[in-house]
Amino acid sequence: MPRYTAPLDDMRFAFYDMLGGDTLLAGLPGGEAIGRELIDAVINEAARFNEQVLAPLNQRGDQEGCRFDKDTASVHTPDGFRQAYAQYVEGGWAGLTAPEAYGGQGLPHAIGVLVKEMIDSANLAWGTYPLLSQGAVDALLAHGEDWQRDVFLKPLVEGRWTGTMCLTEPQAGSDLGLLKTRAEPQEDGSYRIAGTKIFITAGEHDLTDNIVHLVLARLPDAPAGSRGISMFIVPKFRVDRAGAMGQRNAVSAGAIEHKMGLKGSATCVMNFDGAEGFLIGKPHKGLTAMFTMMNAARLAVGIQGLGLIERAFQNSLDYCRERLQMRALSGAVAPDRPADPIIVHPDVRRMLLTQRAFAEGGRALVLHTALQADIEERASDESQRQRASEVLGFLIPICKALLTEAAVECTYHALQTYGGHGYIAEHGMEQFARDARITTLYEGTTGIQALDLLGRKVMQLNGAGLRHVLDDIAGFCQRYATDEAMGALVGPLAVHAKTWGEITQELGRRAAKNPDEIGAAATDYLFYSGYIVLAWIWARSVTALPDSSLGESARQAKRDTAHFYFQRILPRTHTHLAAMRSGLDGIPAMS
Amino acid sequence: MPRYTAPLDDMRFAFYDMLGGDTLLAGLPGGEAIGRELIDAVINEAARFNEQVLAPLNQRGDQEGCRFDKDTASVHTPDGFRQAYAQYVEGGWAGLTAPEAYGGQGLPHAIGVLVKEMIDSANLAWGTYPLLSQGAVDALLAHGEDWQRDVFLKPLVEGRWTGTMCLTEPQAGSDLGLLKTRAEPQEDGSYRIAGTKIFITAGEHDLTDNIVHLVLARLPDAPAGSRGISMFIVPKFRVDRAGAMGQRNAVSAGAIEHKMGLKGSATCVMNFDGAEGFLIGKPHKGLTAMFTMMNAARLAVGIQGLGLIERAFQNSLDYCRERLQMRALSGAVAPDRPADPIIVHPDVRRMLLTQRAFAEGGRALVLHTALQADIEERASDESQRQRASEVLGFLIPICKALLTEAAVECTYHALQTYGGHGYIAEHGMEQFARDARITTLYEGTTGIQALDLLGRKVMQLNGAGLRHVLDDIAGFCQRYATDEAMGALVGPLAVHAKTWGEITQELGRRAAKNPDEIGAAATDYLFYSGYIVLAWIWARSVTALPDSSLGESARQAKRDTAHFYFQRILPRTHTHLAAMRSGLDGIPAMS
């Protein structure tokens, strides 16, 4: 069974030493109580829970999977999931970042991210059950009526109920404008919801007494397309305005999907047969409400990618240190043993360092991103909030797509370092690869993230987020321009940032002539941008080392990984740049 | 269930129009009977068998998997596999390329490759049962004593028995020098084999009456390491020198592995408990005999990659033509329908064209490679045989690693075009991705292929194979230097070929100083080489169009795919070149 040890040292390095997250949060209104002592207490406790409770259930959950009972339309989660969930609720983890007014602990998102990474490393499938409660809480806070908040928020925050996002229908995936589920207004102000939703994560399960579905549907007078979508709250068991739970609502699971991985997570077909629901937000403005949930969900999926990378890397590194095969080409390194550990082979280290670069770099990137969410939410200065919001909007599709694609790549490398043993269920590496494969699909495929980044965040919003990031990089490069030790990193970083600005301008000119140029460049633009952002993150990591709590060997590993990143990963930008420059012409029409 | 239609038109284009394979084979000694009529008859019949018999069993085989009966140490293959195998034998497919003297049809390897691609598309797992018989036949032909050939070859060629390669042990994977299985000589000239082998494909099954294991083991006086390995033939049921089958031999399956994919293929732990075996070839020269089998097996695994790419592509293309989501950014293409087919989106076409580029380019590459094997085997001119042998040795690690890594990538793209539906077992795309994942591991990982290419074929053998390929490319470029229509392809190809020669020289100089430089560059060198070879293949495809049997729309698709390849895939060389140039310095030591 693969091991998991929470990477607390690196979390502290990234959060405290590199990003100054503790100081930053303490300086925001309401942050007085926040400091290293509190954060250390949270992550130490989270490490215990995840290492001891969730991690050991991961492989069993995959092997056992969820069972669907057709007669009762109920889902049995794998053995141990229910007890683990009870411990999770008991420990107060469900409401970690939720408002204190509703029973939460009101901690910043960035601290929640540290805990969430551990959950996703320990047991990605289990982590999908509480995952979407966050989105439901966000949507209710932003758009719910007072009574809806009173009734639904507390049990969600406490974890007694969980939430879902019911968006997809068989004919409506990336294109929600095509959805058909209907909502008929009733005289009492409620609605009857009718339709079928698919791919509903945690749509049905046995962990909690109730499940709160947030459902996109059309009112009778809805305009066609995405401007005619409204959002409704539909509980599994009906709830009155005083919060009392009543009869079963007319919503039930019709089946669960048989999937490549994430088998411990119930992916449900949900049938709404005139279920009682309540409108959230304004009629026909459901997509706005949904995007409130979606931003958080997309960052969350990026963190799933990170969690998988970290755990796969830990096991891959162990294996490469222990597995003896062949001698180093330059001569035996361990002549007293039958062969050298495979970590002596440069090609094996290439695979390990790629994983480390994405694990540690990805961690700092999502923490930096989450800190923007905290600034956006808490800062007293409007312009500071605005800037953070623009940076956040820009970085979210990068976090989501880059780290999930990196998870596919890194779980590939981890498996590959095990050779044939990686393909066998026993060692758990193939599960990570299967689990990772969903992350580039749900909450918007990589292609959808790329369109969001280039089409919306850069082109439609005039690239405010990009400008801030480029300013930050320019400031960083200027600050370390004369630092000899940083020259090998700052030089290439500055060159890349300049080209990034230029290619963005060029794509803007092309898109003005033919909007399809955006589609032709978007995915390459996302990766190109992501690799430059990660280069900045890695350069920043190195500058944070002298004043850090890391020991010398960990510092050397950081410097080495940064060097590797610049030598071996950052050159991927060459290929993406060439692809962008070839434009739509390089992708002929097909029919 | 995913469909499969044998790509006969493209096979004919590649084999006849582009490579002139029919003329070439007919011109070799013994090739008088070979022509398009014969080849068409073979591939038409193969298409029927694969489309109608093997393809429909593929998904069921994955779901059912193999069952191991501990009490009898027997393996039950999935429902239908046994009947399909009987039809395969009945149809004479087992001996297609085997010598007529032993009951085969004596057809060239290149024709066998056309059939093998279909089997691997239709049902990769099923295809692993007859797969290694070929290796056993090759080893017996090259190294077996007369009586061994008389006794074992005929049933193998007829398909009444199957073969295995028993190499790997728990502590000996890439490094066979570590293997421990022992062989004790007996007075009657036989040997007692004792030890445990793992990951034995088709080590036990219920398709045939007997199984012939080729086993690597150590004689009592064997030197340590890889110079002390001998090869033995160990049948499941003992066979006397007259060919009569007797008692069960002391070899049996101890378990089958639970794997990520390829579930219809029995991957066995094989226990040899003093089993009767016979030495093949000379004592301590087992690795030489093994490499006889290994070359064919590596090309075969490259073809497995190709087969998966082709089938995934077919289904992905269908889906992208049918699935309606969103409008083209430049305006509705199908305004009368609820949305446009997703093939209108450039990013979707990018994923489709990548698959097509590897499917059709990969097909021409393996056929070109297999023709070298036929020339090596059949040509009357010694220098022609020598040249073909050198080209073959150079191209085999490229075919193996490039096409299996492309299979991982292309099954990724195919799945991705299905969105969430790709992750669901029902559509079959996730099975292709799981099945593909073994191909970069077995018969030598990608890293091992890369070391074989750069360390052995280029550095140790003075790059004879590379020189021939570079000569062929230079000749091609010269021939089309003034052809205006080919300028966009020939120009970049010539530049790449020049740089390829230069970086090879540079790596040679580095390796002379530190052999670890080979390990640091090998994988990038393999991909770099592979992409240039495929560019040459794609440019050749375009030159073959005017005189081809393809219709105009197929010709346009070829030209478009070649253009896409040069614009969007070939630029990957930039990244690999930068990585090679950074050298060992870019991959710091780890411990």
Boltz contact constraints between the chains, C-beta under 6 A:
constraints:
  - contact:
      token1: [A, 173]
      token2: [B, 419]
      max_distance: 6.0
  - contact:
      token1: [A, 174]
      token2: [B, 325]
      max_distance: 6.0
  - contact:
      token1: [A, 175]
      token2: [B, 325]
      max_distance: 6.0
  - contact:
      token1: [A, 175]
      token2: [B, 326]
      max_distance: 6.0
  - contact:
      token1: [A, 175]
      token2: [B, 339]
      max_distance: 6.0
  - contact:
      token1: [A, 178]
      token2: [B, 338]
      max_distance: 6.0
  - contact:
      token1: [A, 199]
      token2: [B, 420]
      max_distance: 6.0
  - contact:
      token1: [A, 257]
      token2: [B, 424]
      max_distance: 6.0
  - contact:
      token1: [A, 258]
      token2: [B, 425]
      max_distance: 6.0
  - contact:
      token1: [A, 259]
      token2: [B, 423]
      max_distance: 6.0
  - contact:
      token1: [A, 260]
      token2: [B, 423]
      max_distance: 6.0
  - contact:
      token1: [A, 260]
      token2: [B, 430]
      max_distance: 6.0
  - contact:
      token1: [A, 325]
      token2: [B, 174]
      max_distance: 6.0
  - contact:
      token1: [A, 325]
      token2: [B, 175]
      max_distance: 6.0
  - contact:
      token1: [A, 326]
      token2: [B, 175]
      max_distance: 6.0
  - contact:
      token1: [A, 329]
      token2: [B, 515]
      max_distance: 6.0
  - contact:
      token1: [A, 329]
      token2: [B, 516]
      max_distance: 6.0
  - contact:
      token1: [A, 329]
      token2: [B, 518]
      max_distance: 6.0
  - contact:
      token1: [A, 329]
      token2: [B, 519]
      max_distance: 6.0
  - contact:
      token1: [A, 330]
      token2: [B, 514]
      max_distance: 6.0
  - contact:
      token1: [A, 330]
      token2: [B, 515]
      max_distance: 6.0
  - contact:
      token1: [A, 330]
      token2: [B, 516]
      max_distance: 6.0
  - contact:
      token1: [A, 338]
      token2: [B, 178]
      max_distance: 6.0
  - contact:
      token1: [A, 339]
      token2: [B, 175]
      max_distance: 6.0
  - contact:
      token1: [A, 343]
      token2: [B, 590]
      max_distance: 6.0
  - contact:
      token1: [A, 345]
      token2: [B, 519]
      max_distance: 6.0
  - contact:
      token1: [A, 346]
      token2: [B, 516]
      max_distance: 6.0
  - contact:
      token1: [A, 346]
      token2: [B, 519]
      max_distance: 6.0
  - contact:
      token1: [A, 346]
      token2: [B, 520]
      max_distance: 6.0
  - contact:
      token1: [A, 346]
      token2: [B, 587]
      max_distance: 6.0
  - contact:
      token1: [A, 347]
      token2: [B, 447]
      max_distance: 6.0
  - contact:
      token1: [A, 347]
      token2: [B, 519]
      max_distance: 6.0
  - contact:
      token1: [A, 347]
      token2: [B, 523]
      max_distance: 6.0
  - contact:
      token1: [A, 349]
      token2: [B, 587]
      max_distance: 6.0
  - contact:
      token1: [A, 349]
      token2: [B, 590]
      max_distance: 6.0
  - contact:
      token1: [A, 350]
      token2: [B, 587]
      max_distance: 6.0
  - contact:
      token1: [A, 419]
      token2: [B, 173]
      max_distance: 6.0
  - contact:
      token1: [A, 419]
      token2: [B, 441]
      max_distance: 6.0
  - contact:
      token1: [A, 419]
      token2: [B, 445]
      max_distance: 6.0
  - contact:
      token1: [A, 420]
      token2: [B, 199]
      max_distance: 6.0
  - contact:
      token1: [A, 420]
      token2: [B, 441]
      max_distance: 6.0
  - contact:
      token1: [A, 423]
      token2: [B, 259]
      max_distance: 6.0
  - contact:
      token1: [A, 423]
      token2: [B, 260]
      max_distance: 6.0
  - contact:
      token1: [A, 423]
      token2: [B, 438]
      max_distance: 6.0
  - contact:
      token1: [A, 423]
      token2: [B, 441]
      max_distance: 6.0
  - contact:
      token1: [A, 424]
      token2: [B, 257]
      max_distance: 6.0
  - contact:
      token1: [A, 425]
      token2: [B, 258]
      max_distance: 6.0
  - contact:
      token1: [A, 430]
      token2: [B, 260]
      max_distance: 6.0
  - contact:
      token1: [A, 438]
      token2: [B, 423]
      max_distance: 6.0
  - contact:
      token1: [A, 441]
      token2: [B, 420]
      max_distance: 6.0
  - contact:
      token1: [A, 441]
      token2: [B, 423]
      max_distance: 6.0
  - contact:
      token1: [A, 445]
      token2: [B, 419]
      max_distance: 6.0
  - contact:
      token1: [A, 447]
      token2: [B, 347]
      max_distance: 6.0
  - contact:
      token1: [A, 514]
      token2: [B, 330]
      max_distance: 6.0
  - contact:
      token1: [A, 515]
      token2: [B, 329]
      max_distance: 6.0
  - contact:
      token1: [A, 515]
      token2: [B, 330]
      max_distance: 6.0
  - contact:
      token1: [A, 516]
      token2: [B, 329]
      max_distance: 6.0
  - contact:
      token1: [A, 516]
      token2: [B, 330]
      max_distance: 6.0
  - contact:
      token1: [A, 516]
      token2: [B, 346]
      max_distance: 6.0
  - contact:
      token1: [A, 518]
      token2: [B, 329]
      max_distance: 6.0
  - contact:
      token1: [A, 519]
      token2: [B, 329]
      max_distance: 6.0
  - contact:
      token1: [A, 519]
      token2: [B, 345]
      max_distance: 6.0
  - contact:
      token1: [A, 519]
      token2: [B, 346]
      max_distance: 6.0
  - contact:
      token1: [A, 519]
      token2: [B, 347]
      max_distance: 6.0
  - contact:
      token1: [A, 520]
      token2: [B, 346]
      max_distance: 6.0
  - contact:
      token1: [A, 523]
      token2: [B, 347]
      max_distance: 6.0
  - contact:
      token1: [A, 560]
      token2: [B, 588]
      max_distance: 6.0
  - contact:
      token1: [A, 567]
      token2: [B, 582]
      max_distance: 6.0
  - contact:
      token1: [A, 567]
      token2: [B, 586]
      max_distance: 6.0
  - contact:
      token1: [A, 568]
      token2: [B, 579]
      max_distance: 6.0
  - contact:
      token1: [A, 568]
      token2: [B, 586]
      max_distance: 6.0
  - contact:
      token1: [A, 571]
      token2: [B, 575]
      max_distance: 6.0
  - contact:
      token1: [A, 571]
      token2: [B, 578]
      max_distance: 6.0
  - contact:
      token1: [A, 572]
      token2: [B, 575]
      max_distance: 6.0
  - contact:
      token1: [A, 574]
      token2: [B, 574]
      max_distance: 6.0
  - contact:
      token1: [A, 574]
      token2: [B, 575]
      max_distance: 6.0
  - contact:
      token1: [A, 575]
      token2: [B, 571]
      max_distance: 6.0
  - contact:
      token1: [A, 575]
      token2: [B, 572]
      max_distance: 6.0
  - contact:
      token1: [A, 575]
      token2: [B, 574]
      max_distance: 6.0
  - contact:
      token1: [A, 575]
      token2: [B, 575]
      max_distance: 6.0
  - contact:
      token1: [A, 578]
      token2: [B, 571]
      max_distance: 6.0
  - contact:
      token1: [A, 579]
      token2: [B, 568]
      max_distance: 6.0
  - contact:
      token1: [A, 582]
      token2: [B, 567]
      max_distance: 6.0
  - contact:
      token1: [A, 584]
      token2: [B, 346]
      max_distance: 6.0
  - contact:
      token1: [A, 586]
      token2: [B, 567]
      max_distance: 6.0
  - contact:
      token1: [A, 586]
      token2: [B, 568]
      max_distance: 6.0
  - contact:
      token1: [A, 587]
      token2: [B, 346]
      max_distance: 6.0
  - contact:
      token1: [A, 587]
      token2: [B, 349]
      max_distance: 6.0
  - contact:
      token1: [A, 587]
      token2: [B, 350]
      max_distance: 6.0
  - contact:
      token1: [A, 588]
      token2: [B, 560]
      max_distance: 6.0
  - contact:
      token1: [A, 590]
      token2: [B, 343]
      max_distance: 6.0
  - contact:
      token1: [A, 590]
      token2: [B, 349]
      max_distance: 6.0
